[in-house]
Amino acid sequence: MRNVAMLLAFLLVFAVGGVLLQIFLSRRESKWPGLVLPLLTFLYALLMACSAVAYNGGFPWGAVLASLVLGNIPTAVLLAIYCSCREKRKRRDDVEKMNIQDL
C-alpha cells in the first residue's frame, strides 16, 4: 500500500512538473520551445502504436487505434496549454503595439 502511494505521489509530481515546464516553454519569445513536449509525446504515441504491431506480428487495428488515441491524450493537453499561452502572449503584444501606435 505504501509503494502504491509513493508511486502515485511520484506520478503526480511528474505530471505537475511537466505542465509547469510546458507553461514555461510556451511563454518564451520563440514559438518553437513550446512545441518540444507535444512533439515528444506524439512520437511516444507513435512508438506505442509501432510496438503494438511488432508485439502481435500482424496488424491489429484495435490495439493500434487504442494506442494512438490514448497515447495522444497528453499531446492534446500540452497543445491546449501551448495554444492558451500563445494566445495570451499574442493579445498582450497586440495591446503593446496599439499603445506604441497611440503615442
C-alpha positions as CSV (number, residue, x, y, z in Angstrom):
1,M,0.0,0.0,0.0
2,R,2.8,2.4,0.8
3,N,4.6,1.6,-2.5
4,V,1.4,2.5,-4.4
5,A,1.1,5.8,-2.6
6,M,4.7,6.7,-3.3
7,L,4.2,5.8,-7.0
8,L,1.1,7.9,-7.2
9,A,2.9,10.8,-5.5
10,F,5.8,10.5,-7.9
11,L,3.4,10.4,-10.9
12,L,1.6,13.5,-9.6
13,V,4.8,15.4,-9.2
14,F,6.0,14.3,-12.6
15,A,2.7,15.4,-14.3
16,V,2.6,18.8,-12.5
17,G,6.2,19.4,-13.3
18,G,5.5,18.6,-17.0
19,V,2.6,21.0,-17.1
20,L,4.7,23.7,-15.4
21,L,7.5,23.1,-17.9
22,Q,5.1,23.3,-20.8
23,I,3.7,26.7,-19.5
24,F,7.3,28.0,-19.1
25,L,8.3,26.9,-22.6
26,S,5.1,28.2,-24.2
27,R,5.6,31.7,-22.8
28,R,9.0,32.1,-24.4
29,E,9.5,34.6,-27.1
30,S,10.1,32.0,-29.8
31,K,7.2,29.6,-30.5
32,W,9.4,26.5,-31.0
33,P,10.4,25.7,-27.4
34,G,6.7,25.3,-26.5
35,L,6.3,22.6,-29.2
36,V,9.0,20.3,-27.9
37,L,7.0,18.5,-25.3
38,P,3.9,17.9,-27.5
39,L,6.2,16.6,-30.2
40,L,7.9,14.2,-27.8
41,T,4.5,12.9,-26.5
42,F,3.3,12.4,-30.1
43,L,6.5,10.5,-31.0
44,Y,5.9,8.3,-27.9
45,A,2.4,7.6,-29.1
46,L,3.7,6.5,-32.5
47,L,6.2,4.3,-30.7
48,M,3.5,2.7,-28.7
49,A,1.5,2.0,-31.9
50,C,4.6,0.5,-33.6
51,S,5.2,-1.7,-30.6
52,A,1.6,-2.9,-30.7
53,V,2.2,-4.0,-34.3
54,A,5.5,-5.6,-33.5
55,Y,4.2,-7.4,-30.5
56,N,1.2,-9.1,-32.3
57,G,3.0,-9.8,-35.5
58,G,0.1,-8.8,-37.7
59,F,-1.7,-5.5,-37.9
60,P,-4.2,-5.3,-35.0
61,W,-6.4,-2.3,-35.8
62,G,-7.9,-2.1,-32.4
63,A,-4.6,-2.1,-30.5
64,V,-3.1,0.5,-32.9
65,L,-6.1,2.7,-32.7
66,A,-6.3,2.5,-29.0
67,S,-2.6,3.2,-28.5
68,L,-2.8,6.2,-30.8
69,V,-5.9,7.7,-29.2
70,L,-4.9,7.1,-25.6
71,G,-1.2,7.9,-26.3
72,N,-2.2,11.3,-27.7
73,I,-4.2,12.5,-24.8
74,P,-1.1,14.1,-23.2
75,T,-0.3,15.6,-26.6
76,A,-3.7,17.2,-26.8
77,V,-3.4,18.6,-23.2
78,L,0.1,20.0,-23.9
79,L,-1.1,21.6,-27.2
80,A,-4.1,23.1,-25.4
81,I,-1.7,24.7,-22.9
82,Y,0.6,25.9,-25.7
83,C,-2.3,27.5,-27.6
84,S,-3.6,29.2,-24.5
85,C,-0.3,30.6,-23.5
86,R,0.5,31.8,-27.1
87,E,-2.9,33.4,-27.4
88,K,-2.3,35.4,-24.2
89,R,1.1,36.4,-25.5
90,K,-0.3,37.5,-28.8
91,R,-3.1,39.5,-27.1
92,R,-0.5,41.2,-24.9
93,D,1.7,42.0,-27.8
94,D,-1.2,43.5,-29.8
95,V,-2.1,45.7,-26.8
96,E,1.5,46.8,-26.5
97,K,1.6,47.6,-30.3
98,M,-1.6,49.6,-30.0
99,N,-0.1,51.6,-27.1
100,I,3.0,52.3,-29.1
101,Q,0.9,53.5,-32.0
102,D,-1.2,55.8,-29.8
103,L,2.0,57.6,-28.8
